[in-house]
Amino acid sequence: MSKEVNELIKQAAIKAKQETDDEPEPGLTSEIEWPVEVKIGRGLEGAIATTTKIGYVNGAKGWLVYQGYNCFDLAEKSNFEETCYLLLFGKLPTDKELRDFTEKLTEYRHIPEATLDVLQKVVTPETHPMSALATGVSILGNLDSTADDTSVEAETDVSIKLIAQLATLAGAIARIRHGKDPVDPDPELSHAGNFLSLMTGQKPDEVLERIMDVALILHADHGMNASTFTTMVVNSSLSDMYSSVVAGIGSLKGPLHGGANERVLYDLQEIGSADNVESWFKEVRETKRRVMGFGHRVYKAYDPRARILGPIAKLMTDRNPKFKRLYETAIKLEEVVTRELGAEKKIFPNVDFYSGTVYRAMGIEIAMFTPIFAVSRIAGWTARALEYLADNRLFRPRAVYTGPIKAEYVPIDKRS
Ligand SMILES: CC(C)(COP(=O)(O)OP(=O)(O)OC[C@H]1O[C@@H](n2cnc3c(N)ncnc32)[C@H](O)[C@@H]1OP(=O)(O)O)[C@@H](O)C(=O)NCCC(=O)NCCS
């Protein structure tokens, strides 16, 4: 069955290759001389904040590359642990390096009891798991005596801790929200396997573990997205990695970013069936709403992650037919949105469109979708914050002031 997952990824890679061109975009993959002149749009569109070797997104051609390796190869051949090592240290590990790194993750996966105690006191069924995750990371920072050492070496160690511990926290939060006790990490399981078992309390089967692994690889890094940039901005003040990651979690929570995967599922449930898609879409357009899970600031082609997650959504809903209708609705929605907005506005499904259907068919509740994203993206957040820290300069853009300049102060009793 895991072979079947690999075959789907291979097929997605072939399709991507057929539809895209192999030439890199000129000028965007070489060293630059500072200061650099660029045209900047609202929302910092087009702004260049730094140079990086960590990852590359070619939005016109639909490429996603981590440290030179394309996401199709990594999804098919690597695992999340190795991908994290690659992002943090810039190369694929040797066998020994990977074993040492994996051992460290196993050791760090256990979180202090005090963290769980606080979460058990403050998390209710209504608490958004992303808010709980931010609280959890903040407590971990309070309890780590190395947190304020902002050397690259110390922050690298904290980054490995956070990669291990975010999954433990998210797993515990998934249980605490429903009044269940957290369970202990299992040293025999992979990171993906642990994450599933920490959420459900059960050892996952091979396919679920593999699919979670693929999902974690695919979400691990993605250019200067809002949450990565947020994390880097906070870290650039030489705050500490815990505070930086708390900020990243806050940013990822929003529906225009990581929170879109939850909204997609609510929309698909609201639509109900493929037959209702055309009328639902018409109403969305008339009321000028956005279709969640479509469009991207960078991709103006099909998102390569959605190319992989789409077929995996089919595989999972074939396995769990209770969610077949969800998949059929999603496929129809893709057809309609692409037909209506693809050519004109270059709007195609993004990573969030199929991930929710995959997770739902795996038996994961909707509220946990964005935390899964965080459990993966912690790799990119920390890798990029560390890369920047090595040659740090405080981020400090400007805003153009458009308000009055010489307003006269009027005492409160004279104001109308
Ligand atoms: C991701 C997103 C915020 C990027 O937005 P952006 O780069 O700022 O794009 P813009 O807001 O400039 O949109 C460009 C045009 O496409 C339209 N558009 C963009 N995304 C759209 C969507 N999901 N549904 C409908 N129309 C969309 C905009 O309305 C705008 O149309 P206009 O030119 O007629 O005004 C946006 O595509 C979006 O809101 N998508 C839905 C949320 C989502 O899936 N987020 C996860 C991203 S991985």
The ligand as an SDF file (V2000), in Angstrom:
LIG
                    3D

 48 50  0  0  0  0  0  0  0  0999 V2000
   -3.6810   33.0170   -0.9580 C   0  0  0  0  0  0  0  0  0  0  0  0
   -4.2250   34.4040   -1.3070 C   0  0  0  0  0  0  0  0  0  0  0  0
   -4.3870   35.2150   -0.0160 C   0  0  0  0  0  0  0  0  0  0  0  0
   -3.2280   35.0980   -2.2190 C   0  0  0  0  0  0  0  0  0  0  0  0
   -3.7720   36.3130   -2.4670 O   0  0  0  0  0  0  0  0  0  0  0  0
   -3.0580   37.5010   -3.2330 P   0  0  0  0  0  0  0  0  0  0  0  0
   -1.7610   37.1280   -3.8090 O   0  0  0  0  0  0  0  0  0  0  0  0
   -3.0610   38.6470   -2.2930 O   0  0  0  0  0  0  0  0  0  0  0  0
   -4.0340   37.6420   -4.4350 O   0  0  0  0  0  0  0  0  0  0  0  0
   -4.9200   38.8820   -4.6840 P   0  0  0  0  0  0  0  0  0  0  0  0
   -5.7130   39.1960   -3.4680 O   0  0  0  0  0  0  0  0  0  0  0  0
   -4.0800   39.9420   -5.2700 O   0  0  0  0  0  0  0  0  0  0  0  0
   -5.9230   38.2900   -5.7790 O   0  0  0  0  0  0  0  0  0  0  0  0
   -5.7720   38.4440   -7.1770 C   0  0  0  0  0  0  0  0  0  0  0  0
   -7.1260   38.2450   -7.8250 C   0  0  0  0  0  0  0  0  0  0  0  0
   -7.5170   36.8760   -7.7300 O   0  0  0  0  0  0  0  0  0  0  0  0
   -8.7210   36.7610   -6.9780 C   0  0  0  0  0  0  0  0  0  0  0  0
   -8.5620   35.6320   -6.0780 N   0  0  0  0  0  0  0  0  0  0  0  0
   -7.4310   35.2510   -5.4150 C   0  0  0  0  0  0  0  0  0  0  0  0
   -7.6760   34.1540   -4.7080 N   0  0  0  0  0  0  0  0  0  0  0  0
   -8.9650   33.8290   -4.9080 C   0  0  0  0  0  0  0  0  0  0  0  0
   -9.7770   32.7920   -4.4280 C   0  0  0  0  0  0  0  0  0  0  0  0
   -9.3200   31.8880   -3.5960 N   0  0  0  0  0  0  0  0  0  0  0  0
  -11.0650   32.7530   -4.8290 N   0  0  0  0  0  0  0  0  0  0  0  0
  -11.5500   33.6740   -5.6740 C   0  0  0  0  0  0  0  0  0  0  0  0
  -10.8110   34.6930   -6.1750 N   0  0  0  0  0  0  0  0  0  0  0  0
   -9.5430   34.7650   -5.7870 C   0  0  0  0  0  0  0  0  0  0  0  0
   -8.8620   38.0510   -6.1950 C   0  0  0  0  0  0  0  0  0  0  0  0
  -10.1890   38.3190   -5.8750 O   0  0  0  0  0  0  0  0  0  0  0  0
   -8.2620   39.0330   -7.1380 C   0  0  0  0  0  0  0  0  0  0  0  0
   -9.2160   39.3100   -8.1230 O   0  0  0  0  0  0  0  0  0  0  0  0
   -9.3560   40.8020   -8.7490 P   0  0  0  0  0  0  0  0  0  0  0  0
   -8.0980   40.9590   -9.5570 O   0  0  0  0  0  0  0  0  0  0  0  0
  -10.6010   40.7420   -9.5580 O   0  0  0  0  0  0  0  0  0  0  0  0
   -9.4070   41.7260   -7.5670 O   0  0  0  0  0  0  0  0  0  0  0  0
   -5.5780   34.2890   -2.0430 C   0  0  0  0  0  0  0  0  0  0  0  0
   -5.4290   33.5500   -3.2300 O   0  0  0  0  0  0  0  0  0  0  0  0
   -6.6620   33.6890   -1.1660 C   0  0  0  0  0  0  0  0  0  0  0  0
   -7.2870   34.4090   -0.3870 O   0  0  0  0  0  0  0  0  0  0  0  0
   -6.9080   32.3500   -1.2930 N   0  0  0  0  0  0  0  0  0  0  0  0
   -7.8470   31.6830   -0.4470 C   0  0  0  0  0  0  0  0  0  0  0  0
   -7.2080   31.3350    0.8970 C   0  0  0  0  0  0  0  0  0  0  0  0
   -6.2210   30.2160    0.7610 C   0  0  0  0  0  0  0  0  0  0  0  0
   -6.4950   29.1840    0.1490 O   0  0  0  0  0  0  0  0  0  0  0  0
   -5.0790   30.4100    1.4030 N   0  0  0  0  0  0  0  0  0  0  0  0
   -4.0270   29.3890    1.4490 C   0  0  0  0  0  0  0  0  0  0  0  0
   -2.8730   29.7720    0.6250 C   0  0  0  0  0  0  0  0  0  0  0  0
   -1.6950   28.4410    0.5290 S   0  0  0  0  0  0  0  0  0  0  0  0
  1  2  1  0
  2  3  1  0
  2  4  1  0
  2 36  1  0
  4  5  1  0
  5  6  1  0
  6  7  2  0
  6  8  1  0
  6  9  1  0
  9 10  1  0
 10 11  2  0
 10 12  1  0
 10 13  1  0
 13 14  1  0
 14 15  1  0
 15 16  1  0
 15 30  1  0
 16 17  1  0
 17 18  1  0
 17 28  1  0
 18 19  1  0
 18 27  1  0
 19 20  2  0
 20 21  1  0
 21 22  1  0
 21 27  2  0
 22 23  1  0
 22 24  2  0
 24 25  1  0
 25 26  2  0
 26 27  1  0
 28 29  1  0
 28 30  1  0
 30 31  1  0
 31 32  1  0
 32 33  2  0
 32 34  1  0
 32 35  1  0
 36 37  1  0
 36 38  1  0
 38 39  2  0
 38 40  1  0
 40 41  1  0
 41 42  1  0
 42 43  1  0
 43 44  2  0
 43 45  1  0
 45 46  1  0
 46 47  1  0
 47 48  1  0
M  END
$$$$
